[in-house]
Amino acid sequence: MNTAYAATPAEQAMPQVELQTTEGNITIQLRPDIAPKTVDNFLAYVRDGFYEGTIFHRVIPGFMIQGGGYQKTLNKKETKAPIALETSKSARNLRGTIAMARTNDPDSATSQFFINLVDSRSLDAGVRGAGYAVFGDVTEGMGVVDAIAGMPTASRGFMNDVPVTPVIIQSARVVGGDDQKTDAPAED
């Protein structure tokens, strides 16, 4: 377990999601105790099969890998409404944590997420603004994350840092822990 936040006694009961990618599997333990609405949002996309066929479209060695919004053709998938930012000074962007990607508007996160390759204190709440919502931690497959980070990238269309060989999320599914919904409002 990463030291991004203190482990809780209920840690074993927290949802886990497995991302099956063309480079291997990544298992993420989600943290509804620190970001309940963000976890609910992510799980809704997982349950809907939204992530299947999406790619890691932004890969920056020494920083992060980002995915969850674009198909192999770089067509952006239609998402649900944005969610409010849930950050905490105790939930830090450390190596192996997963956080929500967003625009300059703090309340703009939808489906895209990133996995930190290094400790990125500049992304934490209060360091340079609102921060980025950490909502889980890679528990298995950090070697896969590092392999993705080492892939050659290029500019494609309007995007930079796109892997030359697409890294596709083949499936995303809940594999363990308590998959109970938290009390976040349902989206229409």
MARFITOR-66514 format. One line per 4 residues: number of its first residue (from 1); for each residue x, y, z of C-alpha. Coordinates in pm, 1 decimal. Layout:
NUM = X,Y,Z ~ ...
! end
This chain:
1 = 0.0,0.0,0.0 ~ 125.9,343.9,-89.6 ~ 179.6,591.9,191.5 ~ -39.5,857.8,31.2
5 = -276.1,827.8,324.8 ~ -302.1,623.1,641.0 ~ -451.6,277.2,596.0 ~ -784.8,229.9,764.8
9 = -915.3,-82.3,941.2 ~ -1177.8,-111.8,667.0 ~ -912.0,-109.1,394.1 ~ -988.7,-467.7,293.0
13 = -1356.6,-378.8,238.0 ~ -1282.6,-97.1,-7.2 ~ -1362.0,-143.2,-377.8 ~ -1089.1,-261.8,-608.6
17 = -1094.5,-218.8,-984.5 ~ -883.2,-408.0,-1233.7 ~ -789.9,-240.0,-1558.9 ~ -699.3,-495.9,-1822.6
21 = -480.4,-320.4,-2078.9 ~ -290.1,-428.8,-2386.3 ~ 26.7,-392.0,-2173.1 ~ -99.0,-591.4,-1871.5
25 = -327.9,-554.4,-1572.1 ~ -342.0,-275.3,-1315.5 ~ -535.8,-317.5,-989.3 ~ -649.7,-6.2,-806.6
29 = -785.7,12.4,-453.5 ~ -1039.2,292.6,-437.1 ~ -1076.8,517.6,-132.9 ~ -1438.8,621.7,-72.7
33 = -1333.8,730.9,275.5 ~ -1138.3,1024.0,129.3 ~ -1327.8,1095.6,-196.6 ~ -1672.5,927.5,-189.0
37 = -1831.0,1115.5,-480.7 ~ -1521.1,1073.6,-695.3 ~ -1517.5,698.5,-625.7 ~ -1890.3,674.0,-705.2
41 = -1829.5,860.1,-1031.6 ~ -1540.1,630.5,-1130.5 ~ -1736.9,316.8,-1038.2 ~ -2035.1,437.0,-1244.8
45 = -1810.0,458.0,-1550.9 ~ -1663.0,114.3,-1469.6 ~ -2008.1,-45.0,-1429.5 ~ -2128.2,112.5,-1756.2
49 = -1834.6,-38.0,-1949.2 ~ -1730.6,314.3,-2047.4 ~ -1355.6,254.1,-2019.4 ~ -1352.2,-46.9,-2254.9
53 = -1174.2,58.1,-2572.7 ~ -1037.8,382.2,-2430.0 ~ -665.7,449.1,-2438.6 ~ -392.2,600.0,-2228.4
57 = -370.6,910.0,-2447.3 ~ -115.1,1115.5,-2253.4 ~ 206.8,960.7,-2124.6 ~ 476.8,1176.1,-1970.4
61 = 773.5,985.2,-1821.6 ~ 869.1,1113.5,-1478.3 ~ 519.0,1254.9,-1427.2 ~ 205.6,1050.6,-1504.8
65 = 0.6,840.4,-1747.9 ~ -350.7,964.2,-1833.1 ~ -646.8,781.2,-1981.8 ~ -1016.7,720.8,-1971.5
69 = -1159.6,962.8,-2224.1 ~ -1045.0,890.4,-2578.5 ~ -1075.1,600.1,-2818.6 ~ -786.6,468.5,-3031.0
73 = -889.8,708.8,-3310.7 ~ -856.7,998.5,-3058.5 ~ -1230.6,1052.9,-3070.7 ~ -1343.9,1178.9,-2731.5
77 = -1616.9,973.3,-2568.2 ~ -1930.0,1145.7,-2442.7 ~ -1925.6,1168.3,-2063.7 ~ -2161.8,1227.5,-1776.9
81 = -2185.6,1567.3,-1610.1 ~ -1870.9,1694.5,-1433.0 ~ -1831.5,1635.6,-1060.2 ~ -1726.9,1866.2,-778.3
85 = -1362.3,1851.6,-677.6 ~ -1288.9,1643.1,-366.3 ~ -939.6,1714.7,-241.8 ~ -783.8,1675.9,97.8
89 = -444.0,1788.0,219.6 ~ -394.5,1435.0,356.8 ~ -463.3,1263.9,20.5 ~ -147.7,1346.9,-169.7
93 = -45.4,1285.0,-529.7 ~ 227.9,1030.8,-461.0 ~ 376.5,764.0,-686.0 ~ 112.9,501.4,-758.5
97 = -191.3,708.1,-665.9 ~ -477.9,760.5,-907.5 ~ -639.8,1101.6,-938.8 ~ -899.3,1269.2,-1155.9
101 = -790.2,1474.9,-1454.7 ~ -971.4,1803.9,-1508.0 ~ -953.6,2135.0,-1691.7 ~ -859.1,2463.9,-1523.0
105 = -1206.1,2460.0,-1364.9 ~ -1165.1,2261.9,-1039.4 ~ -1518.8,2119.1,-1076.4 ~ -1472.7,1981.4,-1429.9
109 = -1361.4,1617.7,-1381.0 ~ -1564.2,1356.9,-1569.7 ~ -1412.0,1023.4,-1678.5 ~ -1041.6,1092.0,-1728.3
113 = -792.1,987.0,-1463.3 ~ -417.5,971.7,-1423.9 ~ -173.6,753.0,-1235.5 ~ 120.3,933.2,-1076.9
117 = 464.0,798.6,-1171.0 ~ 638.6,1009.0,-906.1 ~ 545.6,1212.7,-601.7 ~ 385.0,1526.4,-748.7
121 = 339.5,1764.1,-460.1 ~ 254.1,2047.0,-701.3 ~ -74.3,1864.0,-775.3 ~ -180.2,1851.4,-408.7
125 = -459.2,2068.0,-270.4 ~ -339.1,2409.3,-158.8 ~ 9.2,2391.6,-312.8 ~ -71.9,2570.9,-638.9
129 = -447.1,2605.5,-618.8 ~ -731.3,2358.9,-581.9 ~ -527.6,2046.6,-657.1 ~ -628.4,1716.5,-814.8
133 = -850.8,1464.7,-638.3 ~ -667.0,1149.4,-533.4 ~ -917.4,865.0,-500.1 ~ -714.2,546.3,-489.5
137 = -385.2,365.8,-513.4 ~ -232.7,107.3,-750.2 ~ -193.6,-213.2,-547.9 ~ -80.6,-441.7,-833.1
141 = 63.4,-366.0,-1173.0 ~ 288.2,-68.1,-1106.9 ~ 536.8,-240.0,-1337.4 ~ 272.7,-218.6,-1611.3
145 = 225.8,152.2,-1535.0 ~ 602.8,204.2,-1560.7 ~ 614.1,7.7,-1888.2 ~ 342.5,231.2,-2033.7
149 = 541.9,535.6,-1917.2 ~ 845.8,405.8,-2106.6 ~ 670.2,371.8,-2441.2 ~ 767.2,602.7,-2727.1
153 = 524.6,892.8,-2775.0 ~ 453.0,1145.4,-3048.7 ~ 217.2,1425.9,-3137.8 ~ -102.8,1307.5,-3301.2
157 = -353.0,1559.5,-3426.4 ~ -411.1,1811.5,-3148.5 ~ -245.7,1600.0,-2877.1 ~ 110.3,1563.8,-2755.8
161 = 262.8,1271.7,-2563.0 ~ 41.9,1006.3,-2726.7 ~ 190.9,654.5,-2724.7 ~ 294.7,555.8,-3079.0
165 = 153.1,208.7,-3013.6 ~ -190.2,260.6,-2854.6 ~ -229.6,132.9,-2499.2 ~ -591.2,20.8,-2487.5
169 = -800.7,-42.1,-2177.6 ~ -967.5,-368.0,-2277.8 ~ -1184.7,-387.9,-1966.5 ~ -1237.1,-228.9,-1629.2
173 = -1416.6,-427.3,-1361.6 ~ -1469.1,-440.6,-988.4 ~ -1266.2,-734.4,-856.5 ~ -1279.3,-706.9,-481.0
177 = -1369.7,-513.0,-173.5 ~ -1700.3,-362.6,-81.4 ~ -1873.6,-241.5,-398.0 ~ -2146.3,-60.7,-203.7
181 = -2240.9,282.3,-329.5 ~ -2169.6,577.5,-107.4 ~ -2426.3,851.2,-57.3 ~ -2343.1,1061.5,-362.4
185 = -2641.4,1192.3,-559.3 ~ -2734.5,993.8,-867.9 ~ -2675.5,1147.7,-1208.8 ~ -2957.4,1176.5,-1462.7
! end
